[in-house]
């Protein structure tokens, strides 16, 4: 249910860039909670492509760690600090 809400916000032309970034990040968090770490990483990558970092580095590091990609995860944990 929530996945479709976030996807609708992301696709909406009426949404501001901040709303889209927030929805993309929240979608990544939701995918992490569902155990779909690769989808979460893709969401975080989309936010990073736009140039926003904020807490995204930590979120991506966590998803990478849960995906057993420890070396890459460590790089993003370092960026997050």
C-alpha positions in Angstrom: 0.0 0.0 0.0 2.6 2.5 1.0 4.8 1.5 -1.9 2.2 2.6 -4.3 1.7 5.9 -2.5 5.4 6.8 -2.7 5.6 5.7 -6.3 2.7 8.0 -7.1 4.4 10.9 -5.5 7.6 10.2 -7.4 5.8 10.0 -10.8 3.6 13.1 -10.1 4.5 16.1 -12.2 2.8 18.3 -9.5 5.3 17.1 -6.8 8.2 19.4 -5.9 11.7 18.1 -6.1 11.9 18.0 -2.3 8.7 15.9 -2.1 10.2 13.5 -4.7 13.5 13.2 -2.8 11.6 12.6 0.4 9.3 10.0 -1.2 12.3 8.2 -2.9 14.1 8.1 0.5 11.0 6.8 2.3 10.5 4.2 -0.4 14.0 3.0 0.2 13.4 2.8 3.9 10.2 0.8 3.3 12.0 -1.6 1.0 14.7 -2.1 3.7 12.0 -2.9 6.2 10.6 -5.4 3.7 14.0 -7.0 3.2 14.2 -5.9 -0.4 17.7 -4.3 -0.1 18.5 -4.1 -3.8 15.4 -2.1 -4.5 16.3 0.1 -1.5 19.8 0.7 -2.9 18.3 1.7 -6.2 16.0 4.3 -4.5 19.0 5.8 -2.6 21.0 5.9 -5.8 18.3 7.9 -7.5 18.4 10.4 -4.7 22.2 10.6 -4.8 22.1 11.2 -8.6 20.2 14.4 -8.0 23.0 15.5 -5.7 21.3 15.3 -2.3 23.1 13.4 0.4 21.8 14.1 3.9 21.1 10.8 5.6 21.1 8.9 2.3 24.7 7.8 2.8 23.8 6.1 6.1 20.6 4.6 4.6 22.5 3.2 1.6 25.3 1.9 3.8 22.7 0.0 6.0 21.1 -1.5 2.9 24.5 -2.6 1.5 25.5 -4.1 4.8 22.2 -6.1 4.9 23.0 -7.3 1.4 26.4 -8.5 2.6 28.3 -5.9 0.6 30.5 -5.0 3.5 33.3 -3.2 1.7 31.0 -0.9 -0.2 28.9 -0.5 3.0 31.9 0.7 4.9 32.6 3.3 2.3 29.1 4.8 2.6 29.2 4.6 6.4 32.4 6.7 6.2 30.7 9.2 3.9 27.8 9.4 6.4 30.1 10.6 9.2 
